[in-house]
Structure formats: structure tokens, C-alpha cells
Amino acid sequence: MLLRRAVALSALSILAVPSLHAQLKAAPSTRATVEVTLAPPRAQGQPAPTPLKVRIDYGQPHARGRKIMHDVVKLDEVWRLGANSATEFSTDVDLVLGGATVPKGKYTLFTLPTKAGWKLIVNKKTGEWGTEYDAAADLVKVDLKARTLAEPVESLQITLVPAADAAKGVLTIAWGTVMLSTDWAAK
């Protein structure tokens, strides 16, 4: 008798779950992180040194039928490079990013699209909401190479692609039909 009740209650709880799932909706954006670990040289007979990291944490918006250039990103307006809270960029080493020196530390990334090209903005102000941009806190503005993609990218993708043989690589940003890139290297 108790076993039948337990089975009946289990069946009822299983039947109730689909209605809960029917109410769930995907959030308009997600969170994404990209990180490159740099291994300092190891001295013989010594413990391995702590790895150094270059990291980007960003709100990952999804196109969901929107035209990215015009609906979300507008020419001649600073864009937060993501969704919701500001895109965080941190580096445990001094970097050269697109030819500009970025000392180790924490920053916020923005972009500025113009007819003449795109700029990546490394801003010293951190911890703010993504739309709170203060030009007076800009550390550097770096030119980005842009190309048009044949197939659109649904979700914003930021990557740090490391080179095989050195502490350097390429930072890429792709969303919609735009792919942006610049070089980075440990200084």
C-alpha cells in the first residue's frame, strides 16, 4: 500500500514538471569567459611558478533576429562590447595589444565602430554597468581589423587565440556578419 502511494506521488510529481518547463524561457543573454594561461619558465629544482592569465569576461548577447549593425551596434557610438554588466578584461602580465601597451591589471573593454573602421577601447574604470562609459578613463584605443563573414554569428564570440610557440596571439570579436581582430603579446 505504501509502495503504491509512493509510486503514485512520484508519477504526479513527474507530470507536474513539464508545466514548470513550459514556463521557462531562455535569457536574452548569457555570460561567457575566455582565458589564456601563460606558463612562466620553470627553474630546475624549483616548484612550478604560478601561471599567468589573460582573461575576458563578458555578457554574451544573441542576435535573435535582430540586425546587429543598426539595431544593437550603431556607427559613431561607443558600444559596450557585450550585454548587461561591462566587459571585464584582466591581465597578469604587461601586454602589447594592437601595438599599444596595456600594463597588468583590470580594465573594461568597449568598441567604437565608424565608417573609417573599428576601435577597441581599453578603459581604466571597472565594475560599472556596460553602458556607463567614461572617455576620460580611456587607457588606449586600438585599431581593429574588420572583415565581413559569409555566415552570420548568432551569439557574440570573443576569443583569445594563442600562438603555438610564444606568449602572443590574436584577439577576435565576432557577431552578426562582422569579424574584428587585433594582435596581443606579453611584453
C-alpha positions as CSV (number, residue, x, y, z in Angstrom):
1,M,0.0,0.0,0.0
2,L,2.7,2.5,0.9
3,L,4.7,1.5,-2.2
4,R,1.6,2.2,-4.4
5,R,1.2,5.6,-2.8
6,A,4.9,6.4,-3.3
7,V,4.7,5.4,-7.0
8,A,1.5,7.4,-7.4
9,L,3.1,10.5,-5.8
10,S,6.2,10.1,-8.0
11,A,4.1,9.9,-11.1
12,L,2.2,13.0,-10.1
13,S,5.4,14.9,-9.5
14,I,6.8,13.9,-12.9
15,L,3.6,15.0,-14.6
16,A,3.9,18.4,-12.8
17,V,7.4,19.1,-14.1
18,P,6.6,19.6,-17.8
19,S,4.3,22.5,-16.8
20,L,7.2,24.2,-15.0
21,H,9.5,23.6,-18.0
22,A,6.8,25.1,-20.3
23,Q,7.1,28.4,-18.2
24,L,10.9,28.6,-18.5
25,K,12.4,30.9,-21.1
26,A,16.0,31.4,-22.2
27,A,17.5,34.6,-21.0
28,P,18.2,37.2,-23.7
29,S,21.9,37.0,-22.9
30,T,24.4,34.6,-21.2
31,R,27.8,35.1,-19.6
32,A,31.0,33.9,-21.3
33,T,34.6,33.9,-20.3
34,V,37.7,33.4,-22.4
35,E,41.1,32.9,-20.8
36,V,44.6,32.2,-21.9
37,T,47.1,30.8,-19.4
38,L,50.7,31.8,-19.8
39,A,53.3,29.5,-18.2
40,P,56.4,31.2,-16.9
41,P,59.7,29.3,-17.4
42,R,60.4,26.8,-14.6
43,A,63.7,26.8,-12.8
44,Q,65.2,23.4,-12.3
45,G,64.7,22.1,-8.8
46,Q,62.1,24.8,-8.0
47,P,58.3,24.4,-7.8
48,A,56.4,25.4,-10.9
49,P,55.7,29.2,-10.9
50,T,52.1,30.3,-10.7
51,P,50.6,30.5,-14.2
52,L,49.8,34.0,-15.5
53,K,46.4,34.7,-17.1
54,V,44.8,37.0,-19.7
55,R,41.0,36.9,-19.3
56,I,37.9,38.4,-20.8
57,D,34.5,38.0,-19.1
58,Y,31.5,39.4,-20.9
59,G,27.8,39.3,-21.3
60,Q,27.1,37.3,-24.4
61,P,24.1,38.8,-26.3
62,H,22.3,36.8,-29.0
63,A,21.0,38.2,-32.3
64,R,17.6,36.6,-32.1
65,G,16.5,38.0,-35.5
66,R,17.9,41.5,-34.9
67,K,20.2,43.2,-37.4
68,I,23.3,43.7,-35.3
69,M,24.7,46.7,-37.1
70,H,21.9,49.3,-36.7
71,D,19.6,47.5,-34.2
72,V,22.3,46.9,-31.5
73,V,25.6,48.4,-32.6
74,K,25.4,51.9,-34.1
75,L,28.1,53.7,-36.1
76,D,29.9,56.5,-34.3
77,E,28.6,55.4,-30.8
78,V,30.7,53.6,-28.2
79,W,29.3,50.1,-27.7
80,R,29.7,48.1,-24.5
81,L,31.1,45.0,-26.3
82,G,28.6,42.7,-24.7
83,A,25.4,42.7,-22.7
84,N,24.5,43.8,-19.2
85,S,27.5,44.5,-16.9
86,A,30.6,45.8,-18.5
87,T,33.1,43.5,-20.3
88,E,36.0,42.8,-17.9
89,F,39.5,42.5,-19.2
90,S,42.3,41.4,-16.9
91,T,45.9,40.6,-17.4
92,D,48.5,39.3,-15.0
93,V,51.3,40.5,-17.4
94,D,52.0,43.7,-19.2
95,L,50.7,43.3,-22.8
96,V,51.1,44.9,-26.2
97,L,47.6,45.0,-27.6
98,G,47.3,46.1,-31.2
99,G,50.6,48.0,-30.8
100,A,49.6,49.8,-27.6
101,T,51.0,48.9,-24.1
102,V,48.5,47.7,-21.5
103,P,50.0,47.3,-18.0
104,K,49.0,44.3,-16.0
105,G,45.7,45.0,-14.2
106,K,41.9,45.1,-14.7
107,Y,40.1,47.1,-17.3
108,T,36.8,47.4,-19.2
109,L,36.5,46.9,-22.9
110,F,34.4,48.9,-25.3
111,T,34.3,49.3,-29.1
112,L,33.8,52.3,-31.4
113,P,32.5,51.5,-34.9
114,T,32.9,54.2,-37.5
115,K,32.7,54.3,-41.3
116,A,36.5,54.6,-41.2
117,G,36.9,51.5,-39.1
118,W,36.6,50.0,-35.6
119,K,38.5,50.8,-32.4
120,L,38.9,48.7,-29.3
121,I,38.8,50.9,-26.2
122,V,40.6,49.7,-23.1
123,N,39.2,51.8,-20.2
124,K,40.6,52.0,-16.7
125,K,37.2,52.3,-15.0
126,T,35.9,48.9,-13.8
127,G,32.9,47.4,-12.1
128,E,30.3,49.5,-13.8
129,W,27.2,48.7,-15.8
130,G,28.1,48.1,-19.5
131,T,26.5,51.4,-20.7
132,E,28.5,53.6,-18.3
133,Y,31.3,54.8,-20.5
134,D,33.7,57.5,-19.3
135,A,36.1,58.6,-22.1
136,A,38.3,60.4,-19.6
137,A,39.3,56.9,-18.2
138,D,40.4,55.5,-21.6
139,L,43.9,53.9,-21.4
140,V,44.3,53.2,-25.1
141,K,42.3,52.9,-28.3
142,V,43.4,50.2,-30.7
143,D,42.6,49.9,-34.4
144,L,40.8,46.6,-35.2
145,K,41.0,44.8,-38.5
146,A,37.5,44.1,-39.8
147,R,36.2,41.6,-42.3
148,T,32.7,40.5,-43.4
149,L,31.6,37.0,-42.6
150,A,29.8,34.9,-45.2
151,E,27.6,33.3,-42.5
152,P,26.3,35.4,-39.5
153,V,27.3,34.5,-36.0
154,E,24.2,34.3,-33.7
155,S,26.0,34.9,-30.4
156,L,28.7,37.4,-29.6
157,Q,32.0,35.5,-29.5
158,I,35.2,36.9,-28.1
159,T,38.3,34.7,-28.3
160,L,42.0,35.0,-27.3
161,V,43.7,32.7,-29.7
162,P,47.3,31.9,-28.5
163,A,50.2,31.2,-30.8
164,A,51.7,27.8,-30.5
165,D,55.3,28.9,-29.7
166,A,55.1,32.2,-27.7
167,A,53.1,34.3,-25.3
168,K,51.2,36.1,-28.0
169,G,48.2,35.6,-30.2
170,V,45.1,37.2,-31.7
171,L,42.1,38.7,-30.0
172,T,38.9,38.2,-32.1
173,I,35.4,39.5,-31.8
174,A,32.6,38.1,-34.0
175,W,28.9,38.9,-34.1
176,G,26.5,39.1,-36.9
177,T,28.5,39.4,-40.1
178,V,31.4,41.2,-38.6
179,M,34.7,39.7,-37.5
180,L,37.2,42.0,-35.7
181,S,40.7,41.2,-34.7
182,T,44.0,42.6,-33.3
183,D,47.3,41.1,-32.1
184,W,48.3,40.7,-28.5
185,A,51.6,39.7,-26.9
186,A,53.1,39.6,-23.4
187,K,55.6,42.4,-23.0
